[in-house]
Amino acid sequence: MIINQKDFYKLIDSILSPLGFIKKKETWYLHTDDCICFFAAAKSPYGGYYGHVMGCFLKEIYEGEDEFPKYYKYNLIYSISDLAQKDLVKKAFDLENNEFVKGERETIIEDLIVNYALPFLNSIKTKSGIKIAINEYTGLKYGMDLKIKNALSIED
C-alpha cells in the first residue's frame, strides 16, 4: 500500500526498471538510438498530488551533455491525463486522497503506466515513431518544441 513518496516511487520503479528505464530522482529514463525517453512524477508544492509527464529528447537535436537531462527541458511532452480518464488519474496520483483501499491505488497506477504511458513511450522512442504518434495522439503537436518540429518537418 502506498503511504508515502518512497512507496510511490518504488511502485513506479518496479514497473519501469525491468524494461530498461534508469531512475534519477523523480524521473525514469530510457535511452534508444534516436531518443532519450522519460517518465517523471514530481510532487506538487501545493499538496500530495504528483504531477506526471512523459516524453523525449530527440538525440540529433539535443544540445546538452547530460545523459539524464531535466525532463522540463523536453523536446516532446505529454501526460497520462491526455490519454486516460482525467479524474481517475488525478485521484490516483494524489497521495492525500484516501478513498482507495486494499491496493486499489497501486492497481490503478500500474494500469495507467502499463496501458497508457508505456505504449506512448514505445511509440516515441524512434524518430519515425514520433512522426506516426503525432497522428495517433490528440494534441501531441502542442507538446513539441520548435526544434523537434523543425527536425521532423512538422508544421503547426
Buried (B, 14 or more C-beta within 10 A) or exposed (E): EBEEBEEBBEBBBEBBEEEEBBBBEBBBBBBBEBBBBBBBBBBEEEEBBBEBBBBBBBBEEBEEEEEBBEBEEBBBBBBBBBBBEEEBBEBBBBBEBEEBEEEEBBEBBBEBBEEBBBEBBBBBBBBEBBEEBBEEBEEBBEBBBEBBBEBBEBEE
